[in-house]
Amino acid sequence: MSSLNALMIAIEMATRKRDEARQALRERQYAHDAAKSQMEQLDNYAREMQQRWGASEGAAMKPEVMFHHGQFMDRLQHAINLQTKVMADQAIRLEAAQKALMATELRLSSLNKVVETRRRDIALAQMRREQKQTDERAALQFIGRTFGLQFQEV
């Protein structure tokens, strides 16, 4: 029975770790979604700027304006490149959190199966003990009736 108690404690700990892994996965998913949203905003803004610039292509622009626009677009592209790296990093972290959750769920499932097997073994052993006691009583009663002896049960 003490091994069963130890397993129950292990199951409690594994459950806590699984719950922590689920929370970590939710946080990673949130961070990944936020990075994706940021990337979409940057992409939309870059397209909008390109459309604005494209609409005024035929108009006469001062060289300074064209220079500043080019610098701005370079910085925007740099921000997009950085956000792409952030998204890749978040994707790696998300995958690691998914794998960690899967590992904790597998551990918990394994522990539950071990407990189930132990309980079944304990119940089977108890059933066999009871059957043995019933068989012994029946044998004593048979002997007593057959030979007229009286036995006291212990």
C-alpha positions in Angstrom: 0.0 0.0 0.0 2.9 2.4 0.7 4.1 2.0 -2.9 0.6 3.0 -4.0 0.8 6.1 -1.7 4.1 7.0 -3.2 2.7 6.6 -6.7 -0.2 8.9 -5.7 2.2 11.6 -4.6 4.1 11.1 -7.9 0.8 11.5 -9.8 0.1 14.8 -7.9 3.5 16.1 -8.8 3.1 15.0 -12.4 -0.3 16.7 -12.5 1.1 19.9 -11.2 3.9 19.8 -13.8 1.4 19.1 -16.5 -0.7 22.1 -15.4 2.4 24.3 -15.4 3.4 23.0 -18.9 -0.1 23.9 -20.1 0.2 27.4 -18.7 3.6 27.8 -20.3 2.1 26.6 -23.6 -0.7 29.2 -23.3 1.8 31.9 -22.6 4.0 30.8 -25.6 0.9 30.7 -27.8 0.0 34.2 -26.7 3.5 35.5 -27.4 3.5 33.8 -30.8 0.2 35.3 -31.7 1.3 38.7 -30.6 4.5 38.4 -32.7 2.4 37.3 -35.7 0.0 40.2 -35.2 2.9 42.6 -35.0 4.3 41.2 -38.2 1.0 41.6 -40.0 0.8 45.2 -38.8 4.3 45.8 -40.2 3.5 44.1 -43.5 0.3 46.1 -43.9 2.0 49.3 -43.1 4.8 48.6 -45.6 2.3 47.8 -48.3 0.3 51.0 -47.5 3.5 53.1 -47.7 4.4 51.5 -51.0 0.9 52.2 -52.3 1.1 55.8 -51.2 4.6 56.2 -52.8 3.5 54.4 -55.9 0.5 56.7 -56.3 2.7 59.8 -56.2 5.4 58.4 -58.5 4.5 60.6 -61.4 4.5 63.7 -59.2 7.6 65.8 -58.9 9.3 65.1 -55.6 12.1 66.8 -53.9 15.3 64.7 -53.7 15.2 65.1 -49.9 11.7 63.6 -49.7 12.7 60.7 -51.8 15.9 60.2 -49.7 13.9 60.3 -46.5 11.3 58.0 -47.9 14.0 55.5 -49.0 15.5 55.6 -45.5 12.1 55.1 -43.9 11.4 52.1 -46.1 14.8 50.7 -45.3 14.1 51.0 -41.6 10.7 49.5 -42.0 12.2 46.6 -43.9 14.8 46.2 -41.1 11.9 46.1 -38.6 10.2 43.5 -40.7 13.4 41.4 -40.8 13.8 41.7 -37.0 10.1 40.7 -36.5 10.7 37.7 -38.8 13.4 36.5 -36.5 11.2 37.2 -33.4 8.5 35.0 -35.0 10.9 32.2 -35.7 12.2 32.4 -32.1 8.6 32.3 -30.8 7.8 29.4 -33.1 10.7 27.4 -31.6 9.6 28.3 -28.1 6.0 27.3 -28.9 7.2 24.0 -30.3 9.3 23.3 -27.2 6.4 24.1 -24.9 4.2 21.7 -26.9 6.8 19.0 -26.6 7.2 19.7 -22.9 3.4 19.4 -22.4 3.3 16.2 -24.4 6.1 14.7 -22.2 4.3 15.7 -19.0 1.1 14.2 -20.2 2.9 11.0 -21.2 4.5 10.8 -17.7 1.1 11.3 -16.0 -0.5 8.8 -18.2 2.2 6.2 -17.5 1.9 6.8 -13.7 -1.9 6.4 -13.9 -1.5 3.1 -15.8 1.0 1.9 -13.1 -1.4 2.8 -10.3 -4.3 1.1 -12.2 -2.2 -2.1 -12.6 -1.1 -2.0 -8.9 -4.7 -1.6 -7.8 -5.8 -4.4 -10.0 -3.0 -6.6 -8.6 -3.9 -5.7 -5.0 -7.6 -6.5 -5.7 -6.7 -9.8 -7.3 -4.4 -10.7 -4.3 -7.2 -9.8 -1.9 -9.7 -11.8 -3.9 -7.4 -14.8 -3.8 -6.9 -14.5 -0.1 -10.6 -14.4 0.5 -11.1 -17.4 -1.9 -8.4 -19.3 0.0 -10.1 -18.5 3.4 -13.5 -19.6 2.0 -11.9 -22.8 0.6 -10.3 -23.6 4.0 -13.5 -23.0 5.9 -15.4 -25.2 3.5 -12.8 -27.9 3.8 -13.0 -27.7 7.6 -16.7 -27.9 7.6 -16.6 -30.9 5.2 -14.1 -32.7 7.5 -16.2 -31.8 10.5 -19.4 -33.1 9.0 -17.7 -36.2 7.6 -15.9 -37.2 10.7 -18.0 -35.4 13.3 -15.2 -33.1 14.4 -15.7 -29.6 15.5 -13.2 -26.9 14.5 -13.0 -23.4 15.7 -12.2 -20.7 13.3 -9.3 -18.4 14.1 
